[in-house]
Amino acid sequence: MRKSKREAQQLATTEVEAETADLDDVEVSIESLEDAEVEVFDDSKSAPADRADTGPLDETEASPVRPYVDLGGVKILPRDGLHLRLEVEEGSKRVVAVGLDFAKSTLQVQPFAAPRSTGLWNEIREQITEQIQRQGGTTAEVDGPFGPEVRAEIPVMGGDASTTRRARFIGVDGPRWFLRGVIAGEAAVDPEAAEKIEELFRSVVVVRGSTPMAPRDLIPLTMPKAGPTDAPSTTPSRV
């Protein structure tokens, strides 16, 4: 199908870069359930009521004619000024996260396998809060555009005790997947920038696939194909 001139221009201005994962200032590794103390969590799904219409979308809900950049477990819709980074695990050389630089902000996204009928975000949100507080940071849980989110001030590694970075941890439970986002930069503090990054998060398409996976396993991410795709394709790696 022919692409419009504007779509072609957007593809040209969306840069793709691979780099070693290094988001120590905002990255939080979540303990697996096997290593955590046994607690009772709310395992209901957490997502906007209109998620299937407004996003983030499952691959079955996405338009087959939009010019997505195919990264395996997620598809990203190009736009003017978007810089796309693939965060690569140094030892294994695996792609473990997608970084999106836009509107003087950064959005890191990671897709994870999830149960069919229950969600992960309510439990993971509790674990994020506990880990940030153990690191000396502060957190507050607020109702955001995607439901509950964690807003945090995290100590900067290598800085003095008073140096912190602000970050927003957002999450959406979808059909057999969970998408986590970490927002830093102006979108963590400025409402106008936040709207642009939130719209970017909504535009992400998750490709769960049919391969059996344990809940919390990272859905494999890949280097982009030669060009954008018009049709669905068939950190630590756990949250």
FILO-160848 format. One record per residue (C-alpha): y negated, z, x; residue number from 0. Coordinates in steps of 0.001 Angstrom, whole numbers. Layout:
% residues N
north Y, up Z, east X, num NUM
...
This chain:
% residues 239
north 0, up 0, east 0, num 0
north -3461, up -902, east 1360, num 1
north -5675, up 1935, east 2541, num 2
north -9341, up 2041, east 1638, num 3
north -11937, up 1632, east 4384, num 4
north -12919, up 5279, east 3952, num 5
north -9328, up 6478, east 4298, num 6
north -8962, up 4450, east 7499, num 7
north -12139, up 6007, east 8878, num 8
north -10878, up 9504, east 8057, num 9
north -7616, up 8844, east 9871, num 10
north -9536, up 7686, east 12909, num 11
north -11703, up 10818, east 12988, num 12
north -8821, up 13279, east 12596, num 13
north -7861, up 14164, east 16153, num 14
north -4352, up 15386, east 16938, num 15
north -3682, up 17527, east 19998, num 16
north -709, up 19544, east 21252, num 17
north -1302, up 22774, east 23131, num 18
north 542, up 25925, east 24136, num 19
north 320, up 28517, east 21372, num 20
north -2327, up 31080, east 22312, num 21
north -3823, up 32867, east 19321, num 22
north -3353, up 36402, east 20623, num 23
north -6646, up 37534, east 19114, num 24
north -5573, up 36780, east 15555, num 25
north -1809, up 36157, east 15705, num 26
north 412, up 38819, east 14174, num 27
north 4180, up 38752, east 14635, num 28
north 5937, up 40270, east 11659, num 29
north 9137, up 42238, east 12142, num 30
north 12204, up 40831, east 10449, num 31
north 13695, up 42722, east 7542, num 32
north 16741, up 43583, east 9638, num 33
north 14595, up 45551, east 12098, num 34
north 12342, up 47235, east 9546, num 35
north 12918, up 50494, east 7729, num 36
north 14386, up 50121, east 4278, num 37
north 11580, up 50181, east 1732, num 38
north 11122, up 48958, east -1814, num 39
north 8707, up 46037, east -2027, num 40
north 7367, up 43925, east -4845, num 41
north 9373, up 40724, east -4393, num 42
north 7650, up 38734, east -7129, num 43
north 6011, up 35443, east -6203, num 44
north 2324, up 35547, east -5304, num 45
north 447, up 32310, east -6001, num 46
north -2427, up 31001, east -8127, num 47
north -1350, up 30171, east -11670, num 48
north -2451, up 26561, east -11159, num 49
north -914, up 26147, east -7688, num 50
north 1224, up 23153, east -8728, num 51
north -1972, up 21323, east -9715, num 52
north -4504, up 22528, east -7143, num 53
north -2314, up 23399, east -4138, num 54
north -916, up 24167, east -1740, num 55
north 1589, up 21629, east -3025, num 56
north 5306, up 21122, east -2725, num 57
north 6261, up 17644, east -1540, num 58
north 7557, up 16871, east -5054, num 59
north 4089, up 17609, east -6483, num 60
north 2027, up 15590, east -4003, num 61
north 680, up 12107, east -4597, num 62
north 2947, up 9562, east -2872, num 63
north 7, up 7271, east -2058, num 64
north -2268, up 9684, east -187, num 65
north -2434, up 9061, east 3605, num 66
north -992, up 12345, east 4875, num 67
north -309, up 13111, east 8531, num 68
north 3412, up 13974, east 8567, num 69
north 4216, up 17013, east 10729, num 70
north 7694, up 17695, east 9378, num 71
north 7432, up 20970, east 7492, num 72
north 3862, up 20270, east 6396, num 73
north 1690, up 17266, east 5664, num 74
north -2030, up 17357, east 6346, num 75
north -4624, up 15279, east 4519, num 76
north -7071, up 13758, east 7044, num 77
north -10802, up 14180, east 6587, num 78
north -13977, up 13589, east 8565, num 79
north -14488, up 16161, east 11315, num 80
north -10977, up 17639, east 11189, num 81
north -9376, up 18432, east 14563, num 82
north -5641, up 19046, east 14331, num 83
north -3796, up 21076, east 16978, num 84
north -55, up 21605, east 17292, num 85
north 696, up 25022, east 18752, num 86
north 3741, up 24788, east 21022, num 87
north 5961, up 27686, east 22093, num 88
north 5826, up 27734, east 25889, num 89
north 9508, up 28406, east 26586, num 90
north 11220, up 26269, east 23953, num 91
north 8452, up 23649, east 23602, num 92
north 8891, up 23937, east 19841, num 93
north 5944, up 23368, east 17534, num 94
north 5490, up 26788, east 15892, num 95
north 2184, up 26395, east 14031, num 96
north -471, up 23902, east 13036, num 97
north -4071, up 24677, east 13888, num 98
north -6857, up 23000, east 11912, num 99
north -10382, up 23170, east 13314, num 100
north -12963, up 22382, east 10639, num 101
north -16389, up 23602, east 9504, num 102
north -16836, up 25776, east 12637, num 103
north -13670, up 27604, east 11635, num 104
north -9969, up 27610, east 12412, num 105
north -7101, up 27594, east 9928, num 106
north -3614, up 28222, east 11298, num 107
north -762, up 27359, east 8924, num 108
north 2964, up 28086, east 9126, num 109
north 5595, up 27197, east 6489, num 110
north 8636, up 29432, east 6040, num 111
north 11812, up 29213, east 4000, num 112
north 11907, up 31582, east 1020, num 113
north 14277, up 32521, east -1800, num 114
north 14286, up 30361, east -4898, num 115
north 13344, up 33075, east -7401, num 116
north 11489, up 35710, east -5354, num 117
north 8504, up 35710, east -3009, num 118
north 7657, up 36957, east 476, num 119
north 3891, up 37444, east 521, num 120
north 3747, up 40871, east -1116, num 121
north 6055, up 42322, east 1533, num 122
north 4660, up 40408, east 4496, num 123
north 1127, up 41451, east 3574, num 124
north 2129, up 45110, east 3942, num 125
north 3662, up 44406, east 7353, num 126
north 596, up 42519, east 8579, num 127
north -1589, up 45483, east 7634, num 128
north 672, up 47968, east 9413, num 129
north 848, up 45928, east 12609, num 130
north -2895, up 45311, east 12832, num 131
north -3565, up 49010, east 12342, num 132
north -1053, up 49857, east 15100, num 133
north -3031, up 47543, east 17385, num 134
north -6201, up 49505, east 16672, num 135
north -7655, up 47075, east 14157, num 136
north -8907, up 47675, east 10639, num 137
north -7851, up 45959, east 7419, num 138
north -8839, up 45675, east 3787, num 139
north -6864, up 44051, east 997, num 140
north -8959, up 42039, east -1445, num 141
north -8387, up 39584, east -4259, num 142
north -9139, up 36126, east -2939, num 143
north -8878, up 32595, east -4324, num 144
north -5125, up 32534, east -3637, num 145
north -4428, up 36073, east -4808, num 146
north -4235, up 39171, east -2600, num 147
north -5259, up 38619, east 1019, num 148
north -5779, up 40774, east 4097, num 149
north -9165, up 40793, east 5790, num 150
north -9043, up 42265, east 9256, num 151
north -11019, up 43121, east 12355, num 152
north -8670, up 42733, east 15294, num 153
north -9329, up 43967, east 18862, num 154
north -9771, up 41070, east 21280, num 155
north -7153, up 41201, east 24003, num 156
north -8786, up 41689, east 27392, num 157
north -12093, up 42791, east 25890, num 158
north -13601, up 46250, east 25626, num 159
north -12639, up 48539, east 22777, num 160
north -15642, up 47519, east 20674, num 161
north -14934, up 43772, east 20823, num 162
north -13188, up 42525, east 17704, num 163
north -12579, up 39274, east 15856, num 164
north -12546, up 38897, east 12097, num 165
north -9681, up 37115, east 10413, num 166
north -8355, up 36479, east 6925, num 167
north -4617, up 36394, east 6269, num 168
north -3716, up 34391, east 3175, num 169
north -344, up 33459, east 1721, num 170
north 1170, up 31505, east -1138, num 171
north 4744, up 31605, east -2428, num 172
north 5975, up 28195, east -3518, num 173
north 9324, up 26769, east -4647, num 174
north 11742, up 27898, east -1886, num 175
north 8919, up 28174, east 640, num 176
north 6120, up 30479, east 1719, num 177
north 2943, up 29181, east 3366, num 178
north 922, up 31560, east 5505, num 179
north -2618, up 30886, east 6655, num 180
north -4834, up 32677, east 9179, num 181
north -8556, up 31958, east 8933, num 182
north -10944, up 32704, east 11798, num 183
north -14447, up 31648, east 12733, num 184
north -17301, up 31201, east 10262, num 185
north -14943, up 30958, east 7262, num 186
north -13955, up 34592, east 7860, num 187
north -17513, up 35733, east 7150, num 188
north -19546, up 32902, east 5572, num 189
north -18892, up 31951, east 1917, num 190
north -19932, up 28310, east 2332, num 191
north -17601, up 27746, east 5286, num 192
north -14892, up 29713, east 3482, num 193
north -14947, up 27284, east 532, num 194
north -14344, up 24335, east 2870, num 195
north -11405, up 26022, east 4621, num 196
north -9909, up 27216, east 1347, num 197
north -10012, up 23640, east 38, num 198
north -8314, up 22535, east 3278, num 199
north -5542, up 25091, east 2729, num 200
north -5076, up 23866, east -849, num 201
north -4595, up 20313, east 413, num 202
north -1593, up 21223, east 2590, num 203
north 1752, up 19872, east 1381, num 204
north 4912, up 21821, east 2258, num 205
north 8138, up 19921, east 2889, num 206
north 10975, up 22407, east 2438, num 207
north 13792, up 19862, east 2571, num 208
north 17360, up 20446, east 1413, num 209
north 18792, up 22000, east 4603, num 210
north 20025, up 25568, east 4005, num 211
north 17751, up 28084, east 5750, num 212
north 17545, up 31860, east 5797, num 213
north 14455, up 33349, east 4137, num 214
north 11637, up 33842, east 6665, num 215
north 12884, up 31117, east 9008, num 216
north 10155, up 28738, east 10136, num 217
north 10497, up 25346, east 8479, num 218
north 10689, up 22944, east 11458, num 219
north 7417, up 21362, east 12501, num 220
north 7251, up 18130, east 14489, num 221
north 4851, up 15923, east 16369, num 222
north 3164, up 13454, east 14017, num 223
north 4818, up 10159, east 13284, num 224
north 3160, up 6975, east 14542, num 225
north 915, up 6893, east 11472, num 226
north 279, up 8636, east 8141, num 227
north 3022, up 8607, east 5565, num 228
north 2784, up 7338, east 2010, num 229
north 6056, up 8860, east 788, num 230
north 7828, up 12221, east 1078, num 231
north 10045, up 12727, east 4154, num 232
north 13311, up 14209, east 3952, num 233
north 5143, up 32209, east 16714, num 234
north 8222, up 33406, east 16396, num 235
north 10310, up 31332, east 14036, num 236
north 10517, up 34140, east 11447, num 237
north 7929, up 36198, east 9600, num 238
